[in-house]
Amino acid sequence: MKIVFITYWGVSDPLSVATVYPHLEILKGMDEIEEIHLLSFERNGYVKKEFSGKVKHYPIVEKRFSPGFNKFLAFFSAWKTLKSIHKKRIIDFSICRSSFAGILGYHLFKKYNVSFMVESLEPHTDYMITSGEWKKRGLKTRILRNYENKIFANAQFLLPVSENYRETLIESGVDEDRIIVLPCTIDVNQFKFNQDARRRLRSELNIDHGDKVGIYVGKFGGIYYQDIAFKLFENLNNNIDNLTMIVLTPEDPIYVTNNLERCGFVSSKIYVLKADPKEVPSFLSASDFGIAIYKESAFSNCLSPIKVGEYMVNGLPVVITKNIGEDSDVIEQNNIGVTFSFKENEIQLNLKNFNSLIGSNTTREKIQRIGLDRRGRDISHNVYSKIFGGDI
């Protein structure tokens, strides 16, 4: 079988490293898969990456025009590339990572009858509207909503990241036999707790032995809280003794540091860094709890944040927004973290029992077991085996 794998992220994007590469490795190891033609959308400077074995890479490099025109040109270029690949190789199937990539999978299906599936499926349009990022009747909303409906009607398989979204799709009329839940899974061996890495990094950063270390991995703004995030950090600093904060982010470190200092953190207890994705597991091992600041909305329960899975696989108690995928409920029900919300201009957060979770080896082992069960890479292996091994 010859397939195309379409991702809307660039090959250097941390999301590609965490989610696309592992799936390519699974596909490369399957006897049923003969060729893999990878299309990626590259922006902010493209650095060539070599792929081995069955994978051939086709980078779609966005030009530097106005943002809307950029997207149009990139999709047009990607469509030309897809047609060229199909004419030369006769593609049997396309895997589209995200609904944006699904637009191209849909067009390949309509023109050449190439079956396609969309994985990492979330209610992106609804979430962007309810989080305030898109206008309800804006151009982006109308375009993606139209394509989402076409994808739902024509994709051979839809792979939502949560059971909640599966139920939503079924209620909307999608045949449940075409729906397979596949959360964002984690390489357990890569992200498991490492005592040596903990000692090394805490020593390098001069973190006091008795300090409790919180870590946030991600951005500020967009689908993440921004000003509210710093209100949360201030709340944590006021209620957790000897708190040191590590922030791994592409944001301006001066901006983040200044805001943390306004929250009451002293400079010696702040580490704002841009870490290589390969270094992230070590930073998690050096920490005592993880923080997730996704915006809560009517549709946020359909998400499956990759960072939450990484925190859990490492064994970190998690401070997370309420109503985020199934993760918020799992964390609350199993007492492996705490959830928060923002109401009446105040952070709603009960840290009464949270301090007892921090630094507990028993808790860390418990969270690791739950993380393995809910986010282990075997889940992806099993789903791909069903689809391409003929079990469906």
ABEGO torsion letter per residue (X at the ends): XBBBBBBABBAABAAAAAAAAAAAAAAAABAABABBBBBBBBBGEBBBBBBBEABBBBBBBBBBBBAAAAAAAAAAAAAAAAAAAAAAAGBABBBBBEAAAAAAAAAAAAAAGBBBBBBGBBBAAAAAAAAGABBAABAAAAAAAAAAAAAAAABABBBBABAAAAAAAAAAGBBAAABBBBBBBBBAAAABBBAAAAAAAAAAAGBBAABBBBBBBEBBEEABBBAAAAAAAAAAAAABBGBBBBBBBABBAAAAAAAAAAAGBBAAABBBBBBBAAAAAAAAAABABBBBABBBBAAAAABBBAAAAAAAAAGBBBBBBBGBEAAAAAAAAAGAEBBBBBBGGBBBBBAAAAAAABGBAAAAAAAAAAAAAAABAAAAAAAAAAAAAGAX
